[in-house]
């Protein structure tokens, strides 16, 4: 019986302050949509990064003075380093053939070169848990000290920039999460506060006849949570429609899983509940 009362009174709040309720839902919608856009951008960046990690490798160039026997020993030493999956030997001839393929139509330019200038090398692949800048740098330093090694290259500059972009996106997400949360809570807070003042006399009478603060509070908590839920669902719908439009142009784009989308909706609902709870607490203390 009480639950039906709470639901009825909570829904009645929408009709008492239609304009403010619409404004509140719209604000939560915009806030969750904006947050969702940045979270989705971060998600797709990390998905792309995970696919790129499979291509992370270290190129080890051998000295021209190193003998074939020493090159084989160097390869064995490289493979013995923890974190390394495999090391594939690339001869001077194989390196030139690959260079020909990379040049494509411009490979005729190599005809003028009499001697093969490319060094022998090893293409070193990493285990999944070592495909990160710190591990690559540490392993590269160890390889550089091996006998017969001339130089080691793993794209340190661009790899560092790539991870810095990832960290920056996370910082933006956290900052936006705080801003969006405060904005949504304040809008719901103001909406519920107007409803409370409109029903001030009714609430005073309820308390005089013995109604507890919890009994007074629950319908407004429900109203705030419904506003948060409605705004979250609308924001999620707009986000999904935007994703569908973009995914038609960029097929590699990913979207939130069901659990992640549900978490986003629950977060918006919780913001609505938090805003209404703060409004009711402040109002009841002033009575």
N, C-alpha and C positions, 0 to 999 in steps of 0.2 A: 504493500500500500504506500509506504514511504517512498519507494523507488519511483512509482508512478507519479507521485506528487513532485519529486525532484525533477523528473523529466519534463513534466507539464510546465512547471514554473520556469525551468531553464529555457525551454523553447519559447515561452511567452515573452522572454526578454527580447527576442528578436523583433517582435511586433511592437514592443514599447519604444524601441530605439532603432528603427529600421535603417535610417541613414548611417548612424554610427556603426551599426553591425556590419553593414555593407562595406563601409570604409575600413573597418577592422579586418574583415575577411580579405579585402583587396590588398591591404598592406601586408598581411601574412603571405598572400599569394605572391606578391612581388618580391618579398624578402626571400621566400623559399626558392623561387625561380632563380633569382640572382645567385644565391648560395649554390643551388643545384648546378648552374652553368659552370661555376668555377670548380666544383667538385668533380663534375663530369670531364672537364678539361684536364684536371689532375689525373683522373682515372685513366683517360685515354693516353696521356703522356707516359704513365707508368706501364701501361700495356705495350706501348710502342717500345719503351725502354727494355722491357722483358724480352721482346722479340729481337731487339738489337743485341742483347747480351749473348745470344747464341753465336754472334759473329765476332765477339770480342776475342782477339788473339794477339799474340806477341810475335813480332818478326825479329828473328835473331840472325844477324849478318856475320858471316865468318871471315876471318882474315885470309887474304890471298896466299899468305905464306904457310897457312896451316895445311898439313898433308891430309890425304883422304882418311888415313888411320886416325889422325887426331880429330877429324870432323866426326867420325863415328863415335869416338870416345866422348866428345862434347855432346852429341845427341843423347847418349846414355845418361850422362850427368844431368842433362836438362830434364829428361823423363823421370829421374829419381827425386826431383824437387817436389815436396808436398804441394798439392793444389793444381798440378799440371796433369791434364788428361792424356795428351799425346803431343809428340813433336815430329812433324813430317819434314823430311829432308827435301830441299829443292836445289837441284844442280844448276850450274850456270846455263846449260842448254835449256832446261825446263823453265828457268826464269825468263830467258829470252823469248821462248815460245809463248809464255803467258803475257809478256809485254806486247808481243805481236797482236795477240787477241784483244788486249785492252785498247790498243791504238785503232783497231778496225781498219777503216778505209785509209787511214794515214800511216799504216804500217810500212808502206813503200819508202818512207823516209829513212828507215833503218838499213836500207840497202847500201847506203853510202858508208856505213860503219864496217870496217874491216874486221876488227876484233870484238869479241863479246865483252862489254865493260861491266856486266852485271855480276855481283858476287854470289857465292853459294850462301844458302840460308836455311833456317828451320822455321816452319810455321808452327807455332806453339798454341794449342787449344787448352782452355782452362776448364776445371770442374765448375759446375753451376754456382756453388757457394763462394768461389773465388773470382767471380766475374764482377768486380767492383774496383774503383780507382785505387783504394788502399792496397788491396791484395795484388793487383797488377803491378803497382809501383814496387812493392816489396820483392815480388818474384823477379821482376826485371833487374833490380839491383843485384840479386843473387846470380842471375844468368850473366850479367855484365862482367862478373869477376871470374868466370870460368875460362880456362885456357882455350885459345883459338877464336874467341869471340871479339869481333871488331866493334859492333854497335848493336843496340837493342832499341826497337821502336814499337810502341803500342798506342800511339795517338793520344798522348798524355794531355795535350792542350784541349782538343775538342771533347775528350771524355770528361775532363774537369768542367768545361762549360756546360755540358749536357747535365751533369749531376747538380750543378749550381742552379740551373733552371728548375730542376725537380724540387730542390730545397726551397727556392723562391715561391713556387706554386703552393707548397705546403704552408709556408708562412702567410701567404695571401689567404689561403683557405681558413686558417685559424683566426686571422684578423677579421675576416669577413663573418666568420661564425659568431664572434663576439658582438660585432656591430649589428648583424641581423637579429641576433637574440635579444639584444637590448631594445632595438627598434620595435620588434614584434611584441615584446612584453609591455612596452610603454603604450602602444596603441590599444591592445586588449585591456590594459589597466585603465586607461581613460574611458573606454567604452563601458566597462563594467561599473566604473565609478559613477558615471552619469545615470546608469540604471539604478544604482543604489540610492542616489540622492532623490531620484524620482519616486522611489518607494520608501523613503525615509520614515514617514509616519506609520506605514504598514509594518515595517520592521520593528519600530519602537513598540507597537502594540503587541507584536508577536513575542518580544522579549518580556513584556510586562505579564503576559499570561503564561510564562514559563518556558518559552522556546529556547533551546540551547544555541550557543554560537555555531556549533556544528550543523544544526538543523537549518539555521539561517544561511550558512555559508554554502552548503552543497548545491543548491540550484544555480548559484552564480558560478561556482566552479565548473559545473556541467556546461553552462552557457559559454564560458571562456574556452573550454576544451573543444566544444563544437565549432566555435569560430576558428580555432587553431586547426582542427581537423579539416574543415571546409577549405580553408586557405591552403593547407598543405596538399590536398587532393587536386585543387585547381592549379596550384603551382607545379605539381608533378605532371599533370596533364599537359600543361603548356610546354614543360620541359621535354616530355616524350614526343609531342607533335613537332617541336623544333628539331629534335634528334632525327625523327623520321625524314624531315625535309633535307637535313644535312647529310644523312647517311645515303640518300639517293645519289649524292654527288661524291661522297667519300665513303666507300664501302667498308673500309677498315675500322670505322668508328664503332666503339662499344657503348653499351648502356649499363645502367645499374642492374645488379641482380635483384631478384625479388626481395631478398633479405635486406639489401642495401636500400631499396626503394621504400620498403616498409619502415625501416629505421628512420628515413628522412621524414615520412609521414608522422611517425610517432614523435619525432623531435618537434615538429610544428605543433602537434596536439599538446605536447608538454609545455611549450612556450605559451599557448593560450591558457592552459591551466595555471601556470606560474603568474601570468599577468592578472588573472581574476583572483587568485589567492591573495596576492599582495594588496589588491584593491579592497577586498572584503576585510582583510586584517586591519588595514588602516582605518576603514570606515567604522568597524565595530569598536575599535579603541576610542574613537572620538564620541561615540554615543554615551 
